[in-house]
Amino acid sequence: MLQSGTPAENLAPFSANRFSVAPMLDWTDRHCRYFHRLLSKQTLLYTEMITTGAILHGKGDFLAYNQEEHPVALQLGGSDPSALALCAKMAEERGYDEINLNVGCPSDRVQNGRFGACLMADAPLVADCVKAMRDVVSIPVTVKTRIGIDDQDSYEFLCHFIQTVAERGGCDNFIIHARKAILSGLSPKENRDIPPLNYPRVYQLKRDFSHLTMAINGGVKTLEEVKEHLSHLDGVMMGREAYQNPGILARVDSELFGSKDPIPDSIAIIESLYPYIEAQLAQGTYLGHITRHILGIFQGIPGARQWRRYLSENAHKPGSGVPVVEQALSFVIRGKNDDNLA
């Protein structure tokens, strides 16, 4: 059942910003976040980027989420300080734990709306946007950005941007994607791969702005890499690896937050998802809209290929429900039993 609620209490001696799953358009929707929360209690989850126009003028409730998702942050796209302030206030009233401003997305559509990475060229405007939101909410307002755009990719440019947004806007928490963005000539996918990663630049930024909270994003694939980054920075944001191989999230609480709870069993996690699936189907959700997020949970486990194939071939059929997931899961259970007998 969709509802808003009060932010979750911090369950560990570390800030939730220590590890987060990146906001990913068309991926980190409410079904994805509910599933990820079953795997990790501590990971900070982000919504997809939601524009101020969608929230204020779109059809439907773009701020809807599940109570179980906390801690959860809303990522906003926009460049109008007053619209951003209004949306931030609405989000706080709905119980979101953080507001994040997108200053990193390089897509043409985002640029045409004058938000995303192109805003790096106008640090005073970003500062005004942050200040407008901070003036009306008490929850954290953070900024996710790149290390540069096009030929504006010097360290001095990045420092000027951070300093302006921090001092004029009052932002004390940044997530830095350690690649610059090419605003023309590259697709969003190419912008995630072609511009080279520059982790040392982000490390230096933290040293030069030690009073600010900084997390790093870009190319992170293992918890070992996360730990290395945490020796330099306050937090790490993992993107596509967490989505495509969500089993990695099951180890986050113990390895990064010091939890003594048992590592969640992947089969049990899927079985615990059944009531949620039933409730969503009753509200008109198609099974495939949920199961597309869980395909990678058994990566590297016997039966995983049959699991993925069965769900991919059957979850979108009319009337599909929990029995489809149960049948897909039987391949993994059978594979696990065969592996134990070997």
SULZI-V349068 format. One record per pair of residues at least 24 apart in sequence whose ideal C-beta (glycine too) atoms are under 8 Angstrom apart, sorted by the first residue. I is the first residue (numbers start at 1). GAP is how many residues later the second one is. D is the distance in whole Angstrom. If there is no record, write none. Layout:
i: (I:I)
gap: (GAP:GAP)
d: (D:D)
This chain:
i: (1:1:2:2:2:2:2:3:3:4:4:4:4:4:4:4:5:5:5:6:6:7:7:7:7:7:7:8:8:8:10:11:11:11:11:12:12:12:12:12:13:14:14:14:14:15:15:15:16:16:16:16:16:17:17:17:17:17:17:18:18:18:18:18:18:18:19:19:19:19:19:19:19:19:19:19:20:20:20:20:20:20:20:20:20:20:21:21:21:21:21:21:21:21:22:22:22:22:22:22:23:23:23:23:23:23:23:24:24:24:24:25:25:27:27:28:29:30:30:30:30:31:31:31:31:31:32:32:33:33:33:33:34:34:34:34:35:35:35:35:35:36:36:36:37:37:38:38:38:38:39:39:39:39:39:39:39:40:40:40:40:41:41:41:42:42:42:42:42:43:43:43:44:44:44:44:44:45:45:45:45:46:46:46:46:46:47:47:47:47:48:49:49:49:49:49:50:50:50:50:51:51:51:51:51:52:52:52:52:52:52:52:52:53:53:53:55:55:56:56:56:63:63:63:63:65:65:70:70:71:71:72:72:72:73:73:73:73:73:74:74:74:75:75:75:75:76:76:76:77:77:77:77:77:77:78:78:78:79:79:79:79:79:79:80:81:81:81:81:81:82:84:84:84:85:85:85:85:88:88:88:88:89:89:91:92:92:92:96:97:97:98:98:98:98:99:99:99:99:99:99:100:100:100:100:100:101:101:101:101:101:101:101:101:102:103:103:103:103:104:104:104:104:104:105:106:106:106:106:106:106:106:106:107:107:111:117:117:117:117:117:118:118:120:120:120:120:120:120:120:121:121:123:123:123:123:124:124:126:126:126:126:127:127:127:127:127:127:128:128:129:130:130:130:130:131:131:131:134:134:134:140:141:141:141:142:142:142:142:143:143:143:143:144:144:144:144:144:144:145:145:145:145:146:146:146:146:146:147:147:147:147:147:147:147:147:148:148:149:149:149:149:150:150:150:150:150:153:155:155:158:158:159:159:159:162:162:162:163:166:166:172:172:172:173:173:173:174:174:174:174:175:175:175:175:175:175:176:176:176:176:176:176:177:177:178:178:178:178:178:179:192:192:192:199:202:202:203:203:206:206:206:222:223:223:223:223:223:226:227:227:230:243:243:244:244:245:245:246:246:246:246:247:247:247:247:266:266:266:266:267:267:267:267:269:270:270:270:270:271:273:274:274:277:277:277:278:278:281:286:286:286:287:287:287:287:287:287:288:288:288:291:291:291:298:301:301:301:302:302:302:302:302:303:303:303:303:303:303:304:304:306:306:306:307:307)
gap: (65:278:28:59:62:63:64:63:64:59:61:63:89:90:91:92:62:65:90:64:89:63:64:88:89:90:132:62:63:89:61:30:31:246:248:30:241:245:246:247:245:28:242:243:244:198:219:220:26:27:28:55:81:27:156:196:198:217:218:24:212:216:217:218:238:239:24:25:207:216:217:218:219:233:237:238:24:25:26:53:155:195:215:216:217:218:24:25:216:217:218:221:222:228:24:195:215:216:217:220:24:25:26:52:77:79:121:24:215:216:219:24:80:216:266:215:264:34:35:36:39:249:254:258:259:262:211:261:32:33:36:39:32:34:35:242:211:238:255:258:259:206:210:213:31:32:226:231:234:235:207:208:210:211:213:225:230:209:210:212:213:212:218:220:210:211:214:215:217:206:209:210:27:28:29:53:54:24:26:27:28:26:27:28:29:54:25:26:27:28:27:26:27:28:53:56:24:25:26:27:25:26:27:62:64:24:25:26:28:31:32:34:35:25:30:60:32:35:27:30:31:27:28:31:33:29:31:25:27:26:27:24:25:26:24:25:26:27:69:24:25:26:25:26:27:69:24:25:26:25:28:33:36:38:39:35:37:51:34:35:36:40:46:50:49:47:48:50:51:52:50:45:48:49:47:48:50:51:45:48:49:53:47:48:46:45:46:47:43:42:43:41:42:43:44:34:38:40:41:42:43:41:42:43:44:75:25:28:29:32:40:41:42:43:42:40:41:42:43:40:41:42:73:77:83:40:43:75:76:77:80:82:85:80:81:72:28:29:32:64:66:31:65:25:26:28:29:32:41:61:28:31:37:38:41:42:40:44:35:38:39:43:37:38:40:41:42:44:40:41:40:35:39:40:41:37:38:39:35:36:37:33:29:30:32:29:31:32:33:28:30:31:32:30:31:32:33:73:93:29:30:31:32:30:31:33:34:35:29:30:31:32:33:51:54:55:32:33:31:32:33:34:30:31:32:33:34:27:46:49:43:47:46:49:50:43:47:50:46:43:46:39:40:41:39:40:41:38:39:40:41:39:40:41:42:60:62:26:29:38:39:40:41:40:41:24:38:39:40:41:39:26:47:48:30:30:31:29:30:26:27:28:26:25:28:29:32:33:30:28:29:26:50:53:52:55:51:54:47:48:50:51:49:50:51:52:31:32:35:66:62:65:66:69:28:24:27:55:59:58:52:48:51:44:45:48:43:44:40:29:30:34:28:29:33:34:37:38:27:28:32:24:33:34:34:31:34:35:30:33:34:36:37:28:29:30:31:32:33:28:31:25:26:29:24:25)
d: (8:6:7:8:4:7:6:7:5:8:7:8:8:4:4:8:4:7:5:8:6:6:6:6:8:4:7:3:5:7:8:6:6:8:8:6:8:4:6:7:7:8:7:5:8:8:7:7:7:8:4:5:7:6:7:6:6:6:4:8:7:7:5:7:6:7:6:7:6:7:6:8:7:6:5:8:4:7:6:8:8:7:7:8:5:7:6:7:7:6:7:5:7:7:6:6:5:7:4:8:6:6:6:4:7:7:7:7:6:7:6:6:8:6:8:7:8:7:5:6:7:7:8:6:5:6:7:4:7:7:5:6:5:6:6:6:7:7:8:5:6:7:7:6:5:6:7:5:6:7:6:8:4:5:8:6:6:4:7:4:5:6:7:8:6:5:7:4:7:6:5:8:5:8:6:8:7:6:7:5:7:7:5:8:5:7:7:7:5:6:7:5:7:5:5:6:7:7:6:7:7:4:6:7:7:6:7:4:7:4:6:8:5:7:8:8:5:7:6:7:7:6:6:5:8:8:8:8:6:4:7:6:6:8:6:4:7:5:7:7:6:7:4:8:6:7:7:6:7:5:7:7:7:5:7:8:5:7:8:5:5:6:6:6:8:5:5:8:4:8:7:5:6:5:4:5:7:5:4:6:5:7:5:6:8:4:7:5:7:6:8:6:5:8:6:6:7:6:7:5:7:8:5:7:6:7:7:6:6:7:7:7:5:7:6:6:6:4:8:5:5:5:5:7:7:8:8:4:7:6:7:6:5:8:5:6:8:6:6:4:6:7:6:6:6:7:5:7:6:8:6:6:7:5:4:6:6:7:8:8:5:7:5:5:8:4:3:8:8:7:7:6:3:6:5:7:5:6:7:5:8:6:8:7:8:7:4:7:7:5:8:5:7:8:4:8:7:7:8:7:7:6:7:7:5:6:6:5:6:7:6:7:5:6:6:7:4:8:6:5:8:6:8:8:6:6:8:5:6:7:7:7:7:7:8:7:6:7:8:7:6:8:5:6:7:4:8:6:7:5:7:8:5:8:6:7:5:5:7:6:7:6:7:5:5:5:6:7:4:7:5:8:8:8:7:8:7:4:7:6:5:8:8:7:6:7:5:7:7:8:8:8:8:7:5:8:5:5:8:7:6:5:7:6:7:6:5:6:7:8:7:6:7:7:7:7:7:7:6:7:8:5:7:7:6:7:7:6:6:8:7:8:5:7:4:6:6:8:4:4:7:4:8:7:5:6:7:7:7:3:6:7:5:4:4:7:6:3:7:7:8:4:8:8:5:5)
